[in-house]
Amino acid sequence: MALSGSKPVLVLAPKPLIWQWQNELSTLLDMPSAVWNGKNWVDENQIEYPSVGPESIRKCPRRVGIISTGLIIAGSEITDWLINADYECVILDEAHRARRRNLSPGKEYDQPQPNNLLRFIWDISPRTRSLLLATATPVQLHPIEAWDLLDALGRGSDAVLGGYGSQWRRPQQRRWRCCSGRQNRRATKSTGGLGCAIRFRRRRKDPISMPCGDRSV
């Protein structure tokens, strides 16, 4: 996608992993990239590009830019600059950190109150051609978290949860019964279970995306 498309690729990862992402892209794929260190862009040769302010986040010197999710979670001013751009691909590492706040008992199926990271993915999902959410533990506190990730993928693309009238888009408690297989017991074998490592991936005009073990479909 980075080679064939004309738009940038955005990688969001926890701060301890951003330099690992850059190193592995360089050593395994020979792909140049730049890391935002909080103030400036730093490329794969450790050359630093001085910024003039938060707007410099839009002036990445490489096609692939890597940014700490900590900045998104903290509500940094760079968020507004990022969500107003279009992307070829957005990758969110440790995607389970994007979750709703209201997960206390009895409130799991209320209208979601997203944390800053989940709201950011909601906003950026319609602006990217491809979205990949990577996590080994999609369910941390409640199974509805897995549906929230599918919902984030489906924003701007009916290929994930279907269009109007789809049972996946019905009231949330019923939606989860579909997702978990309780609506149709025969569906449980096809999901591969929710405890395994999964990656959710969506591309526009692609078939419906479903969690299938450690694969992107």
ZADO-1210 file (C-alpha; in nm, 4 decimals, padded with zeros to 6 digits):
<atoms>
<atom x="00.0000" y="00.0000" z="00.0000" code="MET" pos="1"/>
<atom x="00.2812" y="00.2399" z="00.0837" code="ALA" pos="2"/>
<atom x="00.4371" y="00.1694" z="-00.2564" code="LEU" pos="3"/>
<atom x="00.1232" y="00.1737" z="-00.4684" code="SER" pos="4"/>
<atom x="-00.0793" y="00.4456" z="-00.2976" code="GLY" pos="5"/>
<atom x="-00.0292" y="00.8191" z="-00.2882" code="SER" pos="6"/>
<atom x="-00.1302" y="00.8839" z="00.0728" code="LYS" pos="7"/>
<atom x="00.0711" y="00.8393" z="00.3950" code="PRO" pos="8"/>
<atom x="00.0736" y="00.5405" z="00.6286" code="VAL" pos="9"/>
<atom x="00.0223" y="00.6087" z="00.9993" code="LEU" pos="10"/>
<atom x="00.1414" y="00.3679" z="01.2695" code="VAL" pos="11"/>
<atom x="00.0174" y="00.4213" z="01.6260" code="LEU" pos="12"/>
<atom x="00.1991" y="00.2261" z="01.8969" code="ALA" pos="13"/>
<atom x="00.2744" y="00.2552" z="02.2692" code="PRO" pos="14"/>
<atom x="00.5775" y="00.4745" z="02.3372" code="LYS" pos="15"/>
<atom x="00.8087" y="00.1825" z="02.4357" code="PRO" pos="16"/>
<atom x="00.7435" y="00.0235" z="02.0940" code="LEU" pos="17"/>
<atom x="00.7771" y="00.3143" z="01.8501" code="ILE" pos="18"/>
<atom x="01.1513" y="00.2723" z="01.7979" code="TRP" pos="19"/>
<atom x="01.1096" y="-00.1044" z="01.7688" code="GLN" pos="20"/>
<atom x="00.8566" y="-00.0450" z="01.4920" code="TRP" pos="21"/>
<atom x="01.1026" y="00.1765" z="01.3075" code="GLN" pos="22"/>
<atom x="01.3878" y="-00.0702" z="01.3509" code="ASN" pos="23"/>
<atom x="01.1873" y="-00.3696" z="01.2308" code="GLU" pos="24"/>
<atom x="01.0432" y="-00.1845" z="00.9318" code="LEU" pos="25"/>
<atom x="01.4011" y="-00.0978" z="00.8343" code="SER" pos="26"/>
<atom x="01.5701" y="-00.4321" z="00.9026" code="THR" pos="27"/>
<atom x="01.2907" y="-00.6687" z="00.7952" code="LEU" pos="28"/>
<atom x="01.1278" y="-00.4750" z="00.5101" code="LEU" pos="29"/>
<atom x="01.3979" y="-00.2220" z="00.4174" code="ASP" pos="30"/>
<atom x="01.1227" y="00.0383" z="00.4539" code="MET" pos="31"/>
<atom x="01.2149" y="00.3933" z="00.5582" code="PRO" pos="32"/>
<atom x="01.0022" y="00.5559" z="00.8254" code="SER" pos="33"/>
<atom x="01.0040" y="00.8455" z="01.0693" code="ALA" pos="34"/>
<atom x="00.9163" y="00.8549" z="01.4389" code="VAL" pos="35"/>
<atom x="00.7562" y="01.1553" z="01.6065" code="TRP" pos="36"/>
<atom x="00.9495" y="01.1936" z="01.9329" code="ASN" pos="37"/>
<atom x="00.7037" y="01.4408" z="02.0790" code="GLY" pos="38"/>
<atom x="00.8683" y="01.7453" z="01.9260" code="LYS" pos="39"/>
<atom x="01.0311" y="01.6491" z="01.5966" code="ASN" pos="40"/>
<atom x="01.0372" y="01.3775" z="01.3301" code="TRP" pos="41"/>
<atom x="01.3344" y="01.1386" z="01.3404" code="VAL" pos="42"/>
<atom x="01.4029" y="00.9208" z="01.0357" code="ASP" pos="43"/>
<atom x="01.5581" y="00.5724" z="01.0116" code="GLU" pos="44"/>
<atom x="01.9066" y="00.7273" z="00.9982" code="ASN" pos="45"/>
<atom x="01.8401" y="00.9130" z="01.3236" code="GLN" pos="46"/>
<atom x="01.8319" y="01.2447" z="01.1413" code="ILE" pos="47"/>
<atom x="01.6069" y="01.4881" z="01.3249" code="GLU" pos="48"/>
<atom x="01.3803" y="01.7291" z="01.1405" code="TYR" pos="49"/>
<atom x="01.3147" y="02.0429" z="01.3497" code="PRO" pos="50"/>
<atom x="00.9482" y="02.1383" z="01.3773" code="SER" pos="51"/>
<atom x="00.7811" y="02.4768" z="01.3965" code="VAL" pos="52"/>
<atom x="00.4890" y="02.3592" z="01.6094" code="GLY" pos="53"/>
<atom x="00.2201" y="02.0888" z="01.6294" code="PRO" pos="54"/>
<atom x="00.1332" y="02.1440" z="01.2620" code="GLU" pos="55"/>
<atom x="00.4675" y="01.9807" z="01.1746" code="SER" pos="56"/>
<atom x="00.3037" y="01.6460" z="01.2545" code="ILE" pos="57"/>
<atom x="00.1568" y="01.6722" z="00.9025" code="ARG" pos="58"/>
<atom x="00.5031" y="01.7167" z="00.7471" code="LYS" pos="59"/>
<atom x="00.6453" y="01.3690" z="00.7970" code="CYS" pos="60"/>
<atom x="00.9671" y="01.3261" z="00.5928" code="PRO" pos="61"/>
<atom x="00.8753" y="00.9626" z="00.5115" code="ARG" pos="62"/>
<atom x="00.5673" y="00.7897" z="00.3716" code="ARG" pos="63"/>
<atom x="00.5383" y="00.5925" z="00.6975" code="VAL" pos="64"/>
<atom x="00.5029" y="00.7902" z="01.0188" code="GLY" pos="65"/>
<atom x="00.5112" y="00.6310" z="01.3653" code="ILE" pos="66"/>
<atom x="00.3482" y="00.8074" z="01.6599" code="ILE" pos="67"/>
<atom x="00.3014" y="00.7173" z="02.0266" code="SER" pos="68"/>
<atom x="-00.0553" y="00.6363" z="02.1266" code="THR" pos="69"/>
<atom x="00.0243" y="00.8062" z="02.4570" code="GLY" pos="70"/>
<atom x="-00.0080" y="01.1413" z="02.2819" code="LEU" pos="71"/>
<atom x="-00.3572" y="01.0487" z="02.1602" code="ILE" pos="72"/>
<atom x="-00.4638" y="00.9195" z="02.5019" code="ILE" pos="73"/>
<atom x="-00.3355" y="01.2379" z="02.6676" code="ALA" pos="74"/>
<atom x="-00.5388" y="01.4536" z="02.4280" code="GLY" pos="75"/>
<atom x="-00.2363" y="01.6176" z="02.2646" code="SER" pos="76"/>
<atom x="-00.3045" y="01.9032" z="02.0219" code="GLU" pos="77"/>
<atom x="-00.1505" y="01.6981" z="01.7415" code="ILE" pos="78"/>
<atom x="-00.4709" y="01.4893" z="01.7373" code="THR" pos="79"/>
<atom x="-00.6658" y="01.7554" z="01.5500" code="ASP" pos="80"/>
<atom x="-00.3951" y="01.7752" z="01.2841" code="TRP" pos="81"/>
<atom x="-00.3931" y="01.3982" z="01.2372" code="LEU" pos="82"/>
<atom x="-00.7687" y="01.3393" z="01.2059" code="ILE" pos="83"/>
<atom x="-00.8006" y="01.6022" z="00.9350" code="ASN" pos="84"/>
<atom x="-00.5713" y="01.4152" z="00.6949" code="ALA" pos="85"/>
<atom x="-00.6398" y="01.1198" z="00.4633" code="ASP" pos="86"/>
<atom x="-00.4366" y="00.7982" z="00.4794" code="TYR" pos="87"/>
<atom x="-00.3533" y="00.4940" z="00.2735" code="GLU" pos="88"/>
<atom x="-00.3368" y="00.2833" z="00.5887" code="CYS" pos="89"/>
<atom x="-00.3648" y="00.3333" z="00.9637" code="VAL" pos="90"/>
<atom x="-00.2232" y="00.0685" z="01.1989" code="ILE" pos="91"/>
<atom x="-00.3046" y="00.0673" z="01.5704" code="LEU" pos="92"/>
<atom x="-00.0823" y="-00.1573" z="01.7802" code="ASP" pos="93"/>
<atom x="-00.2146" y="-00.2765" z="02.1183" code="GLU" pos="94"/>
<atom x="-00.5627" y="-00.1879" z="01.9936" code="ALA" pos="95"/>
<atom x="-00.7314" y="-00.3127" z="02.3131" code="HIS" pos="96"/>
<atom x="-00.6313" y="00.0191" z="02.4700" code="ARG" pos="97"/>
<atom x="-00.9037" y="00.1806" z="02.2597" code="ALA" pos="98"/>
<atom x="-01.2090" y="00.1123" z="02.4744" code="ARG" pos="99"/>
<atom x="-01.5192" y="00.2652" z="02.6251" code="ARG" pos="100"/>
<atom x="-01.5042" y="00.4170" z="02.9732" code="ARG" pos="101"/>
<atom x="-01.8431" y="00.2934" z="03.0941" code="ASN" pos="102"/>
<atom x="-01.7687" y="-00.0733" z="03.1572" code="LEU" pos="103"/>
<atom x="-01.8883" y="-00.0943" z="03.5154" code="SER" pos="104"/>
<atom x="-02.1419" y="-00.3710" z="03.5913" code="PRO" pos="105"/>
<atom x="-02.4829" y="-00.2963" z="03.4445" code="GLY" pos="106"/>
<atom x="-02.3561" y="-00.0244" z="03.2102" code="LYS" pos="107"/>
<atom x="-02.1771" y="-00.2372" z="02.9501" code="GLU" pos="108"/>
<atom x="-02.4587" y="-00.2016" z="02.6952" code="TYR" pos="109"/>
<atom x="-02.5269" y="00.1676" z="02.7535" code="ASP" pos="110"/>
<atom x="-02.4332" y="00.4208" z="02.4884" code="GLN" pos="111"/>
<atom x="-02.0501" y="00.3959" z="02.4726" code="PRO" pos="112"/>
<atom x="-01.8410" y="00.6701" z="02.6294" code="GLN" pos="113"/>
<atom x="-01.5129" y="00.6256" z="02.4377" code="PRO" pos="114"/>
<atom x="-01.1730" y="00.7072" z="02.5766" code="ASN" pos="115"/>
<atom x="-00.9563" y="00.9407" z="02.3693" code="ASN" pos="116"/>
<atom x="-00.7967" y="00.6593" z="02.1715" code="LEU" pos="117"/>
<atom x="-01.1250" y="00.4936" z="02.0718" code="LEU" pos="118"/>
<atom x="-01.2757" y="00.8302" z="01.9746" code="ARG" pos="119"/>
<atom x="-00.9669" y="00.9000" z="01.7628" code="PHE" pos="120"/>
<atom x="-01.0108" y="00.5682" z="01.5783" code="ILE" pos="121"/>
<atom x="-01.3795" y="00.6481" z="01.5260" code="TRP" pos="122"/>
<atom x="-01.2814" y="00.9795" z="01.3673" code="ASP" pos="123"/>
<atom x="-00.9959" y="00.8526" z="01.1535" code="ILE" pos="124"/>
<atom x="-01.1587" y="00.5301" z="01.0325" code="SER" pos="125"/>
<atom x="-01.3575" y="00.6944" z="00.7491" code="PRO" pos="126"/>
<atom x="-01.0445" y="00.8796" z="00.6356" code="ARG" pos="127"/>
<atom x="-00.8234" y="00.5793" z="00.5664" code="THR" pos="128"/>
<atom x="-00.8358" y="00.3288" z="00.2824" code="ARG" pos="129"/>
<atom x="-00.7211" y="00.0491" z="00.5117" code="SER" pos="130"/>
<atom x="-00.7378" y="00.0123" z="00.8881" code="LEU" pos="131"/>
<atom x="-00.5575" y="-00.2548" z="01.0907" code="LEU" pos="132"/>
<atom x="-00.6209" y="-00.3015" z="01.4634" code="LEU" pos="133"/>
<atom x="-00.3636" y="-00.5345" z="01.6186" code="ALA" pos="134"/>
<atom x="-00.4096" y="-00.6952" z="01.9592" code="THR" pos="135"/>
<atom x="-00.3556" y="-01.0311" z="02.1257" code="ALA" pos="136"/>
<atom x="-00.6168" y="-00.9557" z="02.3922" code="THR" pos="137"/>
<atom x="-00.9245" y="-00.7875" z="02.2403" code="PRO" pos="138"/>
<atom x="-01.1279" y="-00.8583" z="02.5555" code="VAL" pos="139"/>
<atom x="-00.9856" y="-00.7072" z="02.8732" code="GLN" pos="140"/>
<atom x="-01.2860" y="-00.6313" z="03.0936" code="LEU" pos="141"/>
<atom x="-01.6002" y="-00.7291" z="02.8992" code="HIS" pos="142"/>
<atom x="-01.6800" y="-00.9007" z="02.5658" code="PRO" pos="143"/>
<atom x="-01.8434" y="-00.5823" z="02.4321" code="ILE" pos="144"/>
<atom x="-01.4881" y="-00.4508" z="02.3804" code="GLU" pos="145"/>
<atom x="-01.4449" y="-00.6891" z="02.0863" code="ALA" pos="146"/>
<atom x="-01.7599" y="-00.5498" z="01.9271" code="TRP" pos="147"/>
<atom x="-01.6308" y="-00.1944" z="01.9836" code="ASP" pos="148"/>
<atom x="-01.3222" y="-00.2764" z="01.7742" code="LEU" pos="149"/>
<atom x="-01.5411" y="-00.4168" z="01.4964" code="LEU" pos="150"/>
<atom x="-01.7578" y="-00.1053" z="01.5188" code="ASP" pos="151"/>
<atom x="-01.4478" y="00.1147" z="01.4797" code="ALA" pos="152"/>
<atom x="-01.3505" y="-00.0822" z="01.1689" code="LEU" pos="153"/>
<atom x="-01.6990" y="-00.0442" z="01.0275" code="GLY" pos="154"/>
<atom x="-01.7146" y="00.3337" z="01.0487" code="ARG" pos="155"/>
<atom x="-01.7211" y="00.4525" z="00.6897" code="GLY" pos="156"/>
<atom x="-01.7374" y="00.0971" z="00.5466" code="SER" pos="157"/>
<atom x="-02.0494" y="-00.1229" z="00.5336" code="ASP" pos="158"/>
<atom x="-01.8261" y="-00.4192" z="00.4414" code="ALA" pos="159"/>
<atom x="-01.7549" y="-00.4908" z="00.8097" code="VAL" pos="160"/>
<atom x="-02.0860" y="-00.4891" z="00.9979" code="LEU" pos="161"/>
<atom x="-02.3201" y="-00.4609" z="00.7021" code="GLY" pos="162"/>
<atom x="-02.5528" y="-00.1807" z="00.6028" code="GLY" pos="163"/>
<atom x="-02.8895" y="-00.0684" z="00.7289" code="TYR" pos="164"/>
<atom x="-03.0880" y="-00.3566" z="00.8792" code="GLY" pos="165"/>
<atom x="-02.7847" y="-00.5736" z="00.9552" code="SER" pos="166"/>
<atom x="-02.8212" y="-00.7618" z="01.2850" code="GLN" pos="167"/>
<atom x="-02.4658" y="-00.6563" z="01.3685" code="TRP" pos="168"/>
<atom x="-02.5879" y="-00.2957" z="01.3936" code="ARG" pos="169"/>
<atom x="-02.8866" y="-00.3642" z="01.6201" code="ARG" pos="170"/>
<atom x="-02.9071" y="-00.2684" z="01.9916" code="PRO" pos="171"/>
<atom x="-02.5819" y="-00.3572" z="02.1579" code="GLN" pos="172"/>
<atom x="-02.6808" y="-00.6489" z="02.3795" code="GLN" pos="173"/>
<atom x="-02.8253" y="-00.8232" z="02.0759" code="ARG" pos="174"/>
<atom x="-02.5240" y="-00.7248" z="01.8680" code="ARG" pos="175"/>
<atom x="-02.2952" y="-00.8949" z="02.1156" code="TRP" pos="176"/>
<atom x="-02.5042" y="-01.2145" z="02.1078" code="ARG" pos="177"/>
<atom x="-02.4372" y="-01.2222" z="01.7329" code="CYS" pos="178"/>
<atom x="-02.0667" y="-01.1499" z="01.7790" code="CYS" pos="179"/>
<atom x="-02.0156" y="-01.4124" z="02.0484" code="SER" pos="180"/>
<atom x="-02.2143" y="-01.6786" z="01.8655" code="GLY" pos="181"/>
<atom x="-02.5014" y="-01.6874" z="02.1127" code="ARG" pos="182"/>
<atom x="-02.7403" y="-01.5808" z="01.8365" code="GLN" pos="183"/>
<atom x="-02.6275" y="-01.8747" z="01.6255" code="ASN" pos="184"/>
<atom x="-02.4242" y="-02.1464" z="01.7931" code="ARG" pos="185"/>
<atom x="-02.2948" y="-02.2679" z="01.4582" code="ARG" pos="186"/>
<atom x="-02.1096" y="-01.9377" z="01.4183" code="ALA" pos="187"/>
<atom x="-01.8797" y="-01.9986" z="01.7142" code="THR" pos="188"/>
<atom x="-01.6469" y="-02.2290" z="01.5228" code="LYS" pos="189"/>
<atom x="-01.5906" y="-01.9712" z="01.2480" code="SER" pos="190"/>
<atom x="-01.4800" y="-01.6949" z="01.4846" code="THR" pos="191"/>
<atom x="-01.1841" y="-01.8889" z="01.6215" code="GLY" pos="192"/>
<atom x="-01.2670" y="-01.7762" z="01.9751" code="GLY" pos="193"/>
<atom x="-01.2010" y="-01.4398" z="02.1338" code="LEU" pos="194"/>
<atom x="-00.9104" y="-01.5431" z="02.3556" code="GLY" pos="195"/>
<atom x="-00.6654" y="-01.5971" z="02.0703" code="CYS" pos="196"/>
<atom x="-00.4355" y="-01.3426" z="01.9134" code="ALA" pos="197"/>
<atom x="-00.6239" y="-01.1587" z="01.6436" code="ILE" pos="198"/>
<atom x="-00.5839" y="-00.8701" z="01.4056" code="ARG" pos="199"/>
<atom x="-00.8856" y="-00.6827" z="01.2766" code="PHE" pos="200"/>
<atom x="-00.8318" y="-00.5402" z="00.9300" code="ARG" pos="201"/>
<atom x="-01.0581" y="-00.3480" z="00.7002" code="ARG" pos="202"/>
<atom x="-01.0163" y="-00.2281" z="00.3470" code="ARG" pos="203"/>
<atom x="-01.2841" y="-00.0507" z="00.1537" code="ARG" pos="204"/>
<atom x="-01.4653" y="-00.2770" z="-00.0892" code="LYS" pos="205"/>
<atom x="-01.3214" y="-00.5837" z="00.0870" code="ASP" pos="206"/>
<atom x="-01.5413" y="-00.8720" z="00.2120" code="PRO" pos="207"/>
<atom x="-01.6705" y="-00.8680" z="00.5675" code="ILE" pos="208"/>
<atom x="-01.3855" y="-00.8694" z="00.8210" code="SER" pos="209"/>
<atom x="-01.4089" y="-01.1288" z="01.0953" code="MET" pos="210"/>
<atom x="-01.1649" y="-01.2388" z="01.3687" code="PRO" pos="211"/>
<atom x="-01.0035" y="-01.5618" z="01.2507" code="CYS" pos="212"/>
<atom x="-00.7161" y="-01.6618" z="01.4728" code="GLY" pos="213"/>
<atom x="-00.3921" y="-01.4814" z="01.3979" code="ASP" pos="214"/>
<atom x="-00.4861" y="-01.3738" z="01.0445" code="ARG" pos="215"/>
<atom x="-00.6137" y="-01.0646" z="00.8682" code="SER" pos="216"/>
<atom x="-00.9125" y="-01.1287" z="00.6429" code="VAL" pos="217"/>
</atoms>
